Amino acid sequence: MSPQKKHSKEESITEPIAKYLNDIARAIKELKGQVPDSLICFRAESKDYGDSKLIPSIFRNRDSNIKELELNYGNLLVDYNLVSPNASKLMKAIKCQHYFAQSRLLDITFNCLVSLFFLVNEDINKRPDNGIVYVFGFPRYFSPNDDQINELFDAIYDDTIPIVDKNFKVLTNCWTNDRIKAQNGGFILFLGDYPYEIPEIYYRKIIVERDNYPSLKESLDVLFNINQFTIFPQDDNIIKQMKPFMKSYKSNFENQILEYLDRIHFELNMFQKKYGPKCALRKIRIEEKYIQALFERLKKENKISPGTLTSCETRCTHVFQYERLLRMNKE
């Protein structure tokens, strides 16, 4: 084989991985342009699932009670000695996701090459569509070891704190075993009993052509030592918990509302920047309907003091009025 032909063959092998990394770099630049200190993470899906994309698999079983399913899976793990009976509910959920892919958690990774591996490692004969790698940029994130996060997760089942269910939390440092550690794994936690669509302002989509899967898989193995053996090591004892490096927060209802309003403000700014003020105004109307329904339900359930409820409701009303004036002035 002539040197010229050899060079062309090497080029054909490395070109797809080079394009992928360039696409990732562009997406990260865009997301960091929105929020410079945002957390970057990734998730691969075998095709564009449309309205059902980026949804934990347990929500796809709409005929079942989500909480009952999670508790049953957790009990099964205890029966087989895969998790301690005294483990926290969140830890059991992480284990459920690890062993069964059945929880209110959505897998993510902090390594773009790992997300690509999950995509190209599939049998392409069973996957006729091009794959998608989602590149996320989240302004807020939490440690799964944080007491307040665990308190909030417990409240989903114990009803100790009213839940703002149209919400999600990004969890990092989820290295509870060698496998998750090897995969640089984390999760997106959905708090409600129904899936909440993650707004597209938080992510960019990278399309990975199915025909390039074999070449990409070879590049991951040869260039980066990412393969079946390094990504799926045998399970071992739970490793020592990593020291949290994110700020904790109080999980009471008032702070959930403050966090919700802070997130909506961020989303409205991004929506207005990308689509214009009319789109942002439509989102305000949607969020107002949601929050009004939430307060009406909480009033009937009588789980929170009237004074706290009135204070939070008033704050939401004022914030939405302020947000509306900001957008109307831009029209």
Secondary structure, DSSP 8 states (H G I E B T S, - for coil): --HHHHHHHHHHHHHHHHHHHHHHHHHHHHHHHH-TT-EEEEEEESS--GGGTT--GGGG-TTS-HHHHHHHHHHHHHHTTSS-TTS-HHHHHHHHHHHHS-SSEEEEES-HHHHHHHHHTS-GGG--S-EEEEEEEES--B-TT-HHHHHHHHHHHH-SS----S-EEEE-----SHHHHHTTEEEEEE-SSS-----GGGEEEEEE-GGGHHHHHHHHHHHH--SHHHHS----S--------S-----SHHHHHHHHHHHHHHHHHHHHHHH-HHHHHHHHHHHHHHHHHHHHHHHHHT-S-HHHHHHHHHHHHHHHHHHHHHHHTT-
